[in-house]
Amino acid sequence: MAIYHFVYFVLKRRKTMAGCALMAGVMLLYLLVHRNAASGYDGPAEQTPYFVKSYKCINNTCIFRKVPSTEKENNGLDGSIDVCRLTCGRYGSLWPKPTVDTTIGKSVIEFGIDNVKFDTSKMADQLSREYMSEASQVFISSLKTLCIPNCVSNAITSIISITTSNPFDYIKLTTNESYSLKINTEGNSLFINIEAKTVYGARNGLETLRQLVATYGSSLSEKKLVMASDVQISDRPMYAYRGFMLDTARHYFPMSTIKRHIDAMAHSKLNVFHWHATDSHSFPLDLPSAPLMSKYGAYSPDEKYSFQEIKDLLRYALVRGVRIIIEIDSPAHAGNGWQWGKEFGFGDMAVCVDKGPWRKYCVQPPCGQLNPINTNTYKWLGKIYKDLIKLLPKGEAFHMGGDEVALNCWNTTTEITDWMKYNNLSLDEEGYLNLWSQFHTNSLTEYDKEVGDDNSDIIVWSSGLTEPEIIEKYLDKKRFTVEAWEGSNIPVELVKLGYKVIIALKDVYYLDHGFWYPTNYHTWKQIYDNRIPKVDNPNLLLGAETCMWSEYVDDNAVDSKVWPRAAALAERLWSNPTTNAQSAEYRFLQHRERLVSLGLKADTVTPEWCYFHEGMCTL
């Protein structure tokens, strides 16, 4: 009755349009208050549900959909695309895909990191067990990155039994990297068996096991670890040399960055880190027998790699199944670091250092080339070799560079032209090719003297000396391996002649291309789809590598320029698939996410929507 009297009062006092409107508003308010009071309801009429992600493997594809839920997130198994991709499709989310036999069942089982146990009693020797102890710590650490900030503990016991038959040795071209992996469950135990010839095969098996693990849940509800529980894999690589090269001379990279890239290599089953350590720009190696090299050649006292740091890096890489091949580029690409010779009584060990205009004397500033007629040049090369040989495993390959010699540098250096005339060498291209060849012969003599034998593999870049028409005149095929970086048919021709070859074609594998004019950017798909050429003797085609030259990259962007593109070559070299990149795309996207979880700032290669909607963005 109160509302009636109030309305009557309003209408009586102001019989206007405004009064009518006020009356209508008051009546509406009264009805709403009356209804809510009668029902006891004080909020919206109905709670709107959340819509959360859900995934289901249908026809070997993880199909995405949104389902209504009273929770903000789907914390069940079906809420994780990582879990779906573990067992969806023949190869799940493995990268690179195995080569012999792969069976991955559809079931997964929860487990906890704290209950993972290793049985290495069946490994070949004590050194193998010690190696696997370190490799297993790397494995556990990588699992922990999935559990940030925490994973739920689990009573399931996971027993990883590792068997090897060959005694421990350093990894080399002839190392057997094959393995077999079996996973099955019995009661409250998860049994994982890895069998291999060598510790490096066993490490590869452990890496595959890492890729058969995922999490579900969220950081709010705590994550849960799961493993594919019905697996049988037999696997081996197709190529022995699966590499990545980093140039640390044009830009210095901290040792932590180099280790991060080695981590990514290990998780991608790349096994050779080619360290382009020196160039005309800088000499950052601080070596005890040649300390003036870094004193004069490093960008700063803080931008050096100490002898101990190099030693530690070799060990770090080995535990991750990666060889390190060090390159001291010569006779070209050598300047800063060598310019002290005359001051200390050794003459000009390098010529054309910082000479200009640079286009006349080299292919890139700053110029610099070693002096091939100064015997002290070889003496100090020998000291560099001596220190590095102390660090490297016995018989490890060594990269001597050897490309882009600017003949006009030598041809405009009076000391060299006078010497050539005195020794009846012509001042034409053939004469300088002979001088260039003699430099390699003298350098190799120094190297062999320091190593104590003539069994080391020596790698050089393809160059004017390695043209198929003339190479046999200048380089011994028993000693020199050629890394071919230009000429798509050059590898085939060199193998025909009996030379060992590594492929690093600039038009496919140079990761700096596309960041400077007029080069073109090569996507991961172009790298993946580039087939390794067929040759007369496949044993001579060792493999390939991607190269990150560092004119246009420093520590701020190197991760994203290398990864995940370098991983595309990892599958090409491990599996040499007959299929193309499109069929591998979602395994590749999953591997990119894996690299990010391990701390790399790997570049994205697809919109986020496409990542979650498998198959809907492929052309």
C-alpha positions as CSV (number, residue, x, y, z in Angstrom):
1,M,0.0,0.0,0.0
2,A,2.9,2.3,0.6
3,I,3.9,2.4,-3.1
4,Y,0.3,3.1,-4.0
5,H,0.1,6.2,-1.8
6,F,3.6,7.4,-3.1
7,V,2.5,7.2,-6.7
8,Y,-0.8,8.9,-6.0
9,F,1.1,11.7,-4.3
10,V,3.4,12.2,-7.3
11,L,0.5,12.2,-9.8
12,K,-1.5,14.5,-7.7
13,R,1.3,17.1,-7.4
14,R,2.7,16.9,-11.0
15,K,0.3,15.7,-13.7
16,T,2.9,15.9,-16.4
17,M,4.8,13.6,-18.8
18,A,7.7,13.6,-16.4
19,G,5.5,12.6,-13.6
20,C,4.1,9.7,-15.7
21,A,7.6,8.5,-16.5
22,L,8.6,8.7,-12.9
23,M,5.6,6.7,-11.9
24,A,6.4,4.0,-14.5
25,G,10.0,3.7,-13.2
26,V,8.9,3.5,-9.6
27,M,6.4,0.8,-10.4
28,L,9.1,-1.2,-12.3
29,L,11.5,-0.9,-9.4
30,Y,8.8,-2.1,-7.0
31,L,8.0,-5.2,-9.1
32,L,11.7,-6.2,-9.3
33,V,12.3,-5.7,-5.6
34,H,9.1,-7.6,-4.8
35,R,10.1,-10.5,-7.0
36,N,13.6,-10.9,-5.7
37,A,12.5,-10.6,-2.1
38,A,10.0,-13.4,-2.7
39,S,12.6,-15.7,-4.2
40,G,15.6,-14.8,-2.0
41,Y,17.8,-14.3,-5.1
42,D,20.4,-11.5,-5.1
43,G,22.3,-12.1,-8.4
44,P,21.9,-12.8,-12.1
45,A,19.1,-15.1,-13.0
46,E,21.4,-17.9,-14.3
47,Q,25.2,-18.5,-14.0
48,T,26.9,-18.4,-17.4
49,P,29.2,-21.5,-17.8
50,Y,32.8,-21.3,-18.8
51,F,34.0,-22.9,-22.1
52,V,37.3,-24.8,-21.8
53,K,39.6,-26.5,-24.2
54,S,39.3,-30.2,-24.9
55,Y,41.3,-32.5,-27.3
56,K,40.6,-35.9,-28.7
57,C,42.7,-37.9,-31.2
58,I,40.5,-38.6,-34.2
59,N,42.1,-40.1,-37.4
60,N,45.6,-39.4,-36.1
61,T,44.8,-35.7,-35.5
62,C,44.2,-33.9,-32.2
63,I,40.8,-32.3,-32.7
64,F,40.1,-29.2,-30.7
65,R,36.8,-28.2,-29.2
66,K,35.4,-26.0,-26.5
67,V,33.1,-27.6,-23.9
68,P,31.0,-26.0,-21.2
69,S,32.4,-26.2,-17.7
70,T,31.9,-24.8,-14.2
71,E,35.7,-24.4,-14.0
72,K,37.9,-21.8,-15.7
73,E,40.3,-24.5,-17.0
74,N,40.1,-28.1,-18.1
75,N,42.4,-29.8,-15.6
76,G,41.7,-33.3,-17.0
77,L,43.8,-35.4,-19.4
78,D,41.7,-34.2,-22.3
79,G,42.5,-30.6,-21.5
80,S,46.2,-30.9,-22.6
81,I,47.1,-30.8,-26.2
82,D,50.6,-32.0,-25.1
83,V,49.1,-35.2,-23.7
84,C,46.9,-35.7,-26.8
85,R,49.9,-35.5,-29.1
86,L,51.9,-37.9,-27.1
87,T,50.0,-40.9,-28.5
88,C,48.2,-39.4,-31.5
89,G,49.5,-40.6,-34.9
90,R,52.2,-43.1,-35.6
91,Y,55.0,-41.0,-34.2
92,G,53.2,-39.1,-31.5
93,S,55.2,-35.9,-30.9
94,L,58.6,-37.4,-31.4
95,W,61.3,-35.3,-33.2
96,P,63.1,-36.5,-35.2
97,K,60.8,-39.4,-36.0
98,P,62.4,-42.9,-35.5
99,T,63.7,-44.8,-38.6
100,V,63.2,-48.5,-38.0
101,D,60.1,-49.4,-36.0
102,T,57.7,-47.3,-33.9
103,T,54.7,-48.5,-31.9
104,I,53.1,-46.0,-29.5
105,G,49.9,-47.2,-27.8
106,K,47.0,-44.9,-26.9
107,S,47.3,-45.2,-23.1
108,V,49.3,-43.0,-20.7
109,I,50.1,-43.4,-17.1
110,E,50.8,-40.9,-14.4
111,F,54.2,-40.9,-12.6
112,G,56.3,-38.7,-10.4
113,I,59.9,-37.4,-10.7
114,D,60.8,-38.5,-7.2
115,N,60.2,-42.1,-7.9
116,V,62.3,-42.4,-11.1
117,K,65.1,-44.9,-10.6
118,F,67.9,-45.9,-13.0
119,D,69.5,-49.3,-13.3
120,T,72.8,-49.1,-15.1
121,S,74.2,-52.5,-13.8
122,K,74.1,-53.9,-17.4
123,M,76.2,-51.2,-19.0
124,A,79.5,-52.2,-20.5
125,D,81.9,-50.7,-18.0
126,Q,82.3,-48.2,-15.2
127,L,83.0,-45.2,-17.5
128,S,79.8,-45.9,-19.3
129,R,77.9,-46.0,-15.9
130,E,79.5,-42.7,-14.9
131,Y,78.6,-41.1,-18.3
132,M,75.0,-42.3,-17.9
133,S,74.8,-41.0,-14.4
134,E,75.4,-37.5,-15.7
135,A,73.1,-38.0,-18.7
136,S,70.4,-39.2,-16.4
137,Q,70.7,-36.0,-14.4
138,V,70.2,-34.0,-17.6
139,F,67.1,-36.1,-18.3
140,I,65.6,-35.4,-14.8
141,S,66.4,-31.7,-15.1
142,S,64.6,-31.5,-18.4
143,L,61.5,-33.2,-16.8
144,K,61.6,-30.6,-14.0
145,T,61.2,-27.8,-16.6
146,L,57.7,-29.3,-17.3
147,C,56.7,-29.1,-13.7
148,I,57.2,-25.4,-13.1
149,P,56.1,-24.4,-10.5
150,N,55.3,-27.9,-9.3
151,C,54.1,-31.4,-10.2
152,V,51.9,-33.6,-8.0
153,S,53.8,-36.5,-6.4
154,N,52.9,-40.0,-7.4
155,A,53.4,-43.4,-5.9
156,I,54.1,-45.1,-9.3
157,T,57.8,-46.3,-9.4
158,S,59.5,-45.8,-12.8
159,I,62.5,-48.0,-13.4
160,I,64.7,-47.1,-16.3
161,S,67.0,-50.0,-17.2
162,I,69.9,-49.2,-19.5
163,T,72.0,-51.8,-21.3
164,T,75.1,-51.1,-23.5
165,S,77.5,-53.6,-25.1
166,N,80.5,-51.4,-26.2
167,P,82.9,-49.9,-23.7
168,F,83.0,-46.1,-23.3
169,D,84.6,-44.1,-26.0
170,Y,84.4,-40.5,-27.3
171,I,81.7,-39.9,-29.9
172,K,83.0,-39.8,-33.5
173,L,81.8,-40.4,-37.1
174,T,81.9,-44.2,-36.7
175,T,80.0,-44.2,-33.4
176,N,76.9,-46.5,-33.3
177,E,74.1,-44.2,-32.1
178,S,71.2,-46.8,-32.5
179,Y,69.0,-47.8,-29.6
180,S,65.8,-49.6,-28.8
181,L,63.2,-48.5,-26.3
182,K,60.4,-50.4,-24.6
183,I,57.9,-49.1,-22.1
184,N,55.3,-51.2,-20.3
185,T,53.5,-51.2,-17.0
186,E,53.1,-53.9,-14.3
187,G,50.9,-53.1,-11.3
188,N,52.2,-49.9,-9.7
189,S,55.5,-50.0,-11.6
190,L,56.5,-48.5,-14.9
191,F,59.3,-50.4,-16.7
192,I,61.5,-48.6,-19.3
193,N,64.2,-50.6,-21.1
194,I,66.8,-48.9,-23.2
195,E,69.3,-51.1,-25.1
196,A,72.1,-49.7,-27.2
197,K,75.6,-50.5,-28.4
198,T,77.1,-47.3,-27.0
199,V,76.4,-44.7,-24.3
200,Y,75.4,-42.3,-27.1
201,G,72.8,-44.6,-28.4
202,A,71.5,-45.0,-24.9
203,R,71.4,-41.2,-24.5
204,N,69.4,-40.9,-27.7
205,G,67.0,-43.5,-26.2
206,L,66.7,-41.3,-23.1
207,E,66.0,-38.3,-25.2
208,T,63.2,-40.2,-27.0
209,L,61.8,-41.1,-23.6
210,R,61.8,-37.5,-22.6
211,Q,59.6,-36.7,-25.6
212,L,57.2,-39.4,-24.5
213,V,56.4,-37.4,-21.4
214,A,53.9,-34.5,-21.0
215,T,51.9,-32.8,-18.3
216,Y,48.3,-31.9,-17.7
217,G,46.6,-29.7,-15.2
218,S,47.6,-26.1,-14.5
219,S,49.9,-24.1,-12.3
220,L,47.0,-23.3,-10.1
221,S,45.8,-26.9,-9.6
222,E,49.4,-28.4,-9.8
223,K,50.5,-30.3,-12.8
224,K,50.6,-34.0,-13.3
225,L,53.3,-35.9,-15.3
226,V,52.2,-38.7,-17.7
227,M,54.2,-41.0,-19.9
228,A,53.1,-43.0,-22.9
229,S,52.8,-46.5,-21.3
230,D,52.8,-48.9,-24.3
231,V,55.8,-48.1,-26.5
232,Q,58.3,-50.1,-28.6
233,I,60.8,-48.2,-30.7
234,S,63.9,-49.3,-32.7
235,D,65.9,-46.4,-34.1
236,R,69.1,-45.3,-35.7
237,P,70.3,-42.2,-37.6
238,M,70.8,-42.1,-41.3
239,Y,73.7,-39.7,-41.3
240,A,76.7,-39.6,-38.9
241,Y,77.3,-35.8,-39.1
242,R,74.3,-33.8,-38.0
243,G,75.6,-30.3,-37.3
244,F,75.0,-26.7,-36.3
245,M,77.6,-24.0,-36.7
246,L,77.9,-20.8,-34.6
247,D,80.2,-17.9,-35.4
248,T,81.5,-16.3,-32.2
249,A,84.0,-14.0,-33.9
250,R,81.8,-11.4,-35.5
251,H,79.7,-11.2,-32.3
252,Y,80.8,-12.7,-29.0
253,F,78.3,-15.0,-27.3
254,P,78.5,-15.8,-23.6
255,M,79.3,-19.4,-22.7
256,S,75.8,-19.8,-21.2
257,T,74.3,-19.0,-24.7
258,I,76.5,-21.6,-26.4
259,K,75.5,-24.2,-23.7
260,R,71.8,-23.3,-24.3
261,H,72.2,-24.1,-28.0
262,I,74.0,-27.4,-27.2
263,D,71.0,-28.2,-25.1
264,A,68.7,-27.6,-28.0
265,M,70.9,-29.7,-30.3
266,A,70.8,-32.6,-27.8
267,H,67.0,-32.5,-27.6
268,S,66.9,-32.5,-31.4
269,K,69.5,-35.3,-31.8
270,L,72.0,-33.1,-33.6
271,N,75.5,-34.3,-32.7
272,V,78.1,-31.9,-34.0
273,F,78.7,-28.3,-32.7
274,H,80.9,-26.6,-35.3
275,W,82.5,-23.7,-33.5
276,H,83.6,-21.0,-35.9
277,A,85.7,-19.5,-33.2
278,T,87.9,-17.0,-35.0
279,D,87.8,-14.6,-38.0
280,S,89.4,-11.4,-39.1
281,H,87.1,-9.5,-36.7
282,S,88.2,-11.1,-33.5
283,F,90.2,-13.9,-31.8
284,P,88.3,-14.6,-28.6
285,L,90.1,-17.9,-27.5
286,D,92.4,-17.2,-24.6
287,L,95.0,-19.9,-25.0
288,P,98.0,-20.4,-22.6
289,S,100.6,-21.0,-25.4
290,A,99.4,-18.0,-27.4
291,P,98.0,-15.4,-25.0
292,L,98.7,-12.4,-27.2
293,M,96.1,-13.7,-29.7
294,S,93.2,-12.9,-27.5
295,K,94.9,-9.9,-25.9
296,Y,95.1,-8.2,-29.3
297,G,92.1,-10.0,-30.9
298,A,89.3,-10.1,-28.3
299,Y,86.7,-7.3,-28.4
300,S,87.3,-6.8,-24.7
301,P,88.9,-8.6,-21.6
302,D,85.3,-9.8,-20.8
303,E,84.7,-11.2,-24.2
304,K,87.1,-14.2,-24.2
305,Y,86.8,-17.9,-23.8
306,S,89.3,-19.2,-21.2
307,F,91.1,-22.5,-21.6
308,Q,89.1,-23.9,-18.7
309,E,85.8,-22.7,-20.1
310,I,86.6,-24.5,-23.4
311,K,87.4,-27.6,-21.6
312,D,84.2,-27.5,-19.5
313,L,82.2,-26.9,-22.7
314,L,83.6,-30.0,-24.3
315,R,82.5,-32.0,-21.3
316,Y,79.1,-30.4,-21.2
317,A,78.5,-31.2,-24.9
318,L,79.8,-34.8,-24.6
319,V,77.3,-35.6,-21.9
320,R,74.6,-34.4,-24.3
321,G,75.9,-36.5,-27.2
322,V,77.5,-33.6,-29.0
323,R,80.9,-33.4,-30.5
324,I,82.6,-30.0,-30.8
325,I,84.7,-29.4,-33.9
326,I,86.7,-26.2,-33.5
327,E,87.5,-24.0,-36.5
328,I,90.5,-21.7,-36.7
329,D,89.9,-20.0,-40.0
330,S,92.9,-19.6,-42.2
331,P,94.6,-18.4,-44.3
332,A,91.8,-15.8,-45.1
333,H,89.4,-14.6,-42.4
334,A,92.4,-13.9,-40.1
335,G,93.5,-10.5,-39.0
336,N,92.7,-9.1,-35.5
337,G,94.7,-11.2,-33.0
338,W,97.6,-11.6,-35.4
339,Q,98.8,-8.0,-35.7
340,W,101.4,-8.1,-32.9
341,G,104.0,-10.2,-34.8
342,K,106.2,-7.4,-36.1
343,E,106.3,-5.7,-32.7
344,F,107.6,-8.8,-31.0
345,G,110.1,-9.8,-33.7
346,F,108.1,-12.3,-35.7
347,G,107.5,-10.2,-38.8
348,D,104.1,-9.7,-40.4
349,M,102.3,-13.0,-39.7
350,A,99.1,-11.4,-41.2
351,V,98.9,-9.0,-44.0
352,C,96.2,-6.6,-45.2
353,V,94.9,-6.3,-41.7
354,D,92.2,-3.6,-41.5
355,K,93.3,-2.5,-45.0
356,G,91.0,-0.3,-47.1
357,P,89.1,0.2,-49.2
358,W,88.2,-3.3,-48.0
359,R,86.5,-4.4,-51.3
360,K,89.9,-4.5,-52.9
361,Y,91.5,-6.8,-50.4
362,C,88.8,-9.1,-48.9
363,V,85.1,-10.1,-49.2
364,Q,84.1,-8.4,-45.9
365,P,85.5,-5.8,-43.5
366,P,87.8,-5.9,-41.7
367,C,90.4,-7.4,-44.1
368,G,93.1,-9.8,-43.0
369,Q,95.0,-12.8,-44.3
370,L,97.8,-14.9,-42.9
371,N,101.2,-14.5,-44.5
372,P,102.0,-17.8,-46.2
373,I,105.7,-17.1,-46.6
374,N,106.5,-16.2,-43.0
375,T,107.7,-19.3,-41.1
376,N,106.6,-17.7,-37.9
377,T,103.0,-17.9,-39.1
378,Y,103.2,-21.7,-38.9
379,K,105.1,-21.6,-35.6
380,W,102.2,-19.7,-33.9
381,L,99.6,-21.8,-35.7
382,G,101.3,-24.8,-34.2
383,K,101.0,-23.3,-30.7
384,I,97.3,-22.7,-31.2
385,Y,96.9,-26.3,-32.4
386,K,98.9,-27.6,-29.5
387,D,96.5,-26.0,-26.9
388,L,93.4,-27.1,-28.7
389,I,94.7,-30.7,-29.2
390,K,95.2,-30.9,-25.5
391,L,91.5,-30.3,-25.1
392,L,90.1,-32.4,-27.9
393,P,89.6,-36.2,-27.8
394,K,92.3,-38.2,-29.5
395,G,91.7,-38.2,-33.2
396,E,89.0,-35.5,-33.2
397,A,88.4,-33.7,-36.5
398,F,89.7,-30.1,-36.8
399,H,88.4,-27.4,-39.1
400,M,91.0,-25.2,-40.8
401,G,88.6,-22.9,-42.7
402,G,90.3,-22.3,-46.0
403,D,87.7,-20.3,-48.0
404,E,87.5,-16.9,-49.7
405,V,91.2,-16.2,-50.1
406,A,91.5,-12.8,-51.7
407,L,94.4,-13.3,-54.1
408,N,94.6,-9.5,-54.5
409,C,95.7,-9.2,-50.9
410,W,98.7,-11.4,-51.5
411,N,99.3,-9.9,-54.9
412,T,99.6,-6.4,-53.5
413,T,101.9,-7.4,-50.6
414,T,105.5,-6.7,-51.8
415,E,107.0,-9.2,-49.3
416,I,104.9,-12.0,-50.9
417,T,105.3,-11.0,-54.6
418,D,109.1,-10.7,-54.2
419,W,109.3,-14.2,-52.6
420,M,107.2,-15.7,-55.4
421,K,109.4,-14.2,-58.0
422,Y,112.5,-15.4,-56.2
423,N,111.0,-18.9,-56.1
424,N,110.0,-18.9,-59.7
425,L,106.2,-18.9,-59.0
426,S,104.1,-17.0,-61.5
427,L,102.1,-14.0,-60.3
428,D,98.9,-15.3,-61.9
429,E,95.9,-17.3,-60.5
430,E,97.7,-20.6,-60.8
431,G,100.7,-19.3,-58.9
432,Y,98.6,-18.1,-56.1
433,L,96.6,-21.4,-56.0
434,N,99.9,-23.2,-55.6
435,L,100.8,-20.8,-52.7
436,W,97.4,-21.3,-51.1
437,S,97.8,-25.1,-51.4
438,Q,101.3,-24.9,-49.9
439,F,99.9,-23.0,-46.9
440,H,97.5,-25.9,-46.2
441,T,100.3,-28.4,-46.5
442,N,102.5,-26.5,-44.1
443,S,99.6,-26.0,-41.6
444,L,98.8,-29.7,-41.8
445,T,102.4,-30.5,-41.1
446,E,102.3,-28.4,-37.9
447,Y,99.0,-30.0,-36.8
448,D,100.3,-33.5,-37.3
449,K,103.5,-32.7,-35.4
450,E,101.5,-31.4,-32.4
451,V,99.0,-34.3,-32.5
452,G,101.7,-36.9,-32.9
453,D,100.3,-38.7,-36.0
454,D,98.7,-38.1,-39.4
455,N,95.3,-39.7,-38.7
456,S,93.2,-36.6,-37.9
457,D,90.4,-35.6,-40.2
458,I,90.9,-32.1,-41.5
459,I,87.9,-30.1,-42.7
460,V,88.0,-27.1,-45.1
461,W,85.3,-25.0,-46.7
462,S,84.8,-25.4,-50.4
463,S,86.8,-22.7,-52.3
464,G,88.7,-22.0,-55.4
465,L,91.0,-24.9,-54.4
466,T,88.2,-27.4,-54.2
467,E,86.7,-27.1,-57.6
468,P,86.2,-30.6,-58.9
469,E,88.4,-29.9,-62.0
470,I,91.5,-29.1,-59.9
471,I,91.0,-30.3,-56.3
472,E,93.1,-33.4,-56.7
473,K,96.1,-31.3,-57.6
474,Y,95.9,-29.4,-54.4
475,L,94.3,-31.3,-51.6
476,D,94.8,-34.9,-50.5
477,K,91.5,-36.8,-50.4
478,K,92.9,-39.1,-47.6
479,R,93.3,-36.1,-45.3
480,F,90.8,-33.4,-46.3
481,T,87.0,-33.4,-45.9
482,V,85.3,-30.6,-47.8
483,E,82.4,-28.7,-46.4
484,A,80.5,-27.5,-49.4
485,W,78.7,-24.2,-49.1
486,E,78.0,-23.2,-52.7
487,G,77.2,-25.1,-55.8
488,S,74.3,-27.6,-55.4
489,N,76.1,-30.3,-57.5
490,I,79.5,-29.8,-56.0
491,P,78.9,-32.4,-53.2
492,V,78.0,-35.1,-55.8
493,E,81.1,-34.3,-58.0
494,L,83.5,-34.3,-55.0
495,V,82.1,-37.7,-53.8
496,K,82.7,-39.1,-57.3
497,L,86.3,-38.1,-56.9
498,G,86.5,-39.9,-53.5
499,Y,86.4,-36.9,-51.2
500,K,84.4,-36.9,-47.9
501,V,81.8,-34.2,-48.0
502,I,79.7,-32.2,-45.5
503,I,76.8,-30.2,-47.0
504,A,76.2,-26.6,-45.8
505,L,74.7,-25.0,-48.9
506,K,74.2,-21.3,-48.3
507,D,71.0,-21.2,-50.3
508,V,69.3,-23.5,-47.8
509,Y,71.2,-23.9,-44.6
510,Y,72.6,-20.4,-43.9
511,L,70.4,-19.1,-41.1
512,D,71.6,-15.5,-41.5
513,H,70.1,-15.4,-45.0
514,G,67.1,-13.1,-45.3
515,F,68.5,-10.7,-42.7
516,W,70.7,-8.9,-45.2
517,Y,70.3,-7.8,-48.7
518,P,70.0,-9.5,-51.2
519,T,69.6,-12.9,-49.6
520,N,66.4,-14.8,-49.0
521,Y,65.0,-16.1,-45.8
522,H,64.7,-19.9,-45.6
523,T,61.9,-21.2,-43.6
524,W,62.0,-24.5,-41.6
525,K,59.9,-26.1,-44.4
526,Q,62.5,-25.2,-47.1
527,I,65.2,-26.7,-44.9
528,Y,63.2,-29.8,-44.2
529,D,62.2,-30.4,-47.8
530,N,65.7,-30.0,-49.2
531,R,66.6,-33.6,-49.9
532,I,70.1,-34.9,-49.3
533,P,71.5,-35.7,-52.8
534,K,72.1,-39.3,-53.8
535,V,75.8,-40.1,-54.5
536,D,77.8,-42.9,-55.8
537,N,79.4,-43.7,-52.4
538,P,76.9,-42.8,-49.6
539,N,79.7,-43.4,-47.0
540,L,81.5,-40.3,-48.2
541,L,78.5,-38.0,-47.8
542,L,78.9,-37.5,-44.0
543,G,75.8,-35.3,-43.5
544,A,75.1,-31.6,-43.3
545,E,74.8,-28.6,-40.9
546,T,73.0,-25.3,-40.6
547,C,75.2,-22.2,-40.1
548,M,74.5,-19.1,-38.0
549,W,76.9,-16.5,-39.2
550,S,76.8,-13.6,-36.8
551,E,77.2,-10.3,-38.7
552,Y,73.5,-9.6,-38.1
553,V,72.8,-11.4,-34.8
554,D,74.0,-11.0,-31.3
555,D,73.0,-12.6,-28.0
556,N,69.7,-10.7,-27.9
557,A,68.2,-12.5,-30.9
558,V,70.3,-15.6,-31.7
559,D,67.8,-18.1,-30.2
560,S,65.0,-17.1,-32.4
561,K,67.1,-16.9,-35.6
562,V,68.4,-20.5,-35.0
563,W,65.5,-22.3,-33.4
564,P,63.3,-24.0,-34.3
565,R,64.7,-23.9,-37.9
566,A,67.8,-25.8,-37.1
567,A,65.7,-28.7,-35.8
568,A,64.2,-29.1,-39.3
569,L,67.5,-30.3,-40.5
570,A,67.7,-32.7,-37.5
571,E,64.9,-34.8,-38.8
572,R,66.1,-34.6,-42.4
573,L,69.5,-36.0,-41.3
574,W,68.2,-38.5,-38.7
575,S,65.3,-40.0,-40.7
576,N,65.8,-38.7,-44.3
577,P,62.0,-38.9,-44.7
578,T,60.4,-39.5,-48.1
579,T,57.5,-37.2,-46.9
580,N,57.5,-33.4,-46.9
581,A,57.3,-30.7,-44.2
582,Q,53.5,-30.6,-44.2
583,S,53.2,-34.1,-42.9
584,A,55.6,-33.2,-40.1
585,E,54.2,-29.8,-39.2
586,Y,52.4,-30.6,-36.0
587,R,55.2,-32.7,-34.6
588,F,57.5,-29.8,-35.4
589,L,55.2,-27.3,-33.7
590,Q,55.2,-29.5,-30.6
591,H,59.0,-29.7,-30.7
592,R,59.2,-25.9,-30.8
593,E,57.1,-25.8,-27.7
594,R,59.4,-28.4,-26.1
595,L,62.4,-26.1,-26.9
596,V,60.6,-23.2,-25.3
597,S,59.9,-25.2,-22.2
598,L,63.7,-25.9,-21.9
599,G,64.5,-22.2,-21.8
600,L,65.1,-21.3,-25.5
601,K,63.4,-18.3,-27.0
602,A,62.6,-20.3,-30.1
603,D,60.7,-18.3,-32.8
604,T,57.1,-19.1,-33.5
605,V,56.2,-20.4,-36.9
606,T,52.4,-20.3,-36.9
607,P,49.6,-18.3,-35.4
608,E,48.5,-19.6,-31.9
609,W,45.1,-20.5,-33.3
610,C,46.7,-22.8,-35.9
611,Y,48.7,-24.5,-33.2
612,F,45.6,-25.5,-31.3
613,H,43.5,-26.3,-34.5
614,E,45.6,-29.1,-36.0
615,G,45.3,-29.6,-39.7
616,M,43.1,-26.5,-40.3
617,C,45.9,-24.1,-41.4
618,T,47.9,-26.5,-43.7
619,L,47.9,-25.6,-47.4
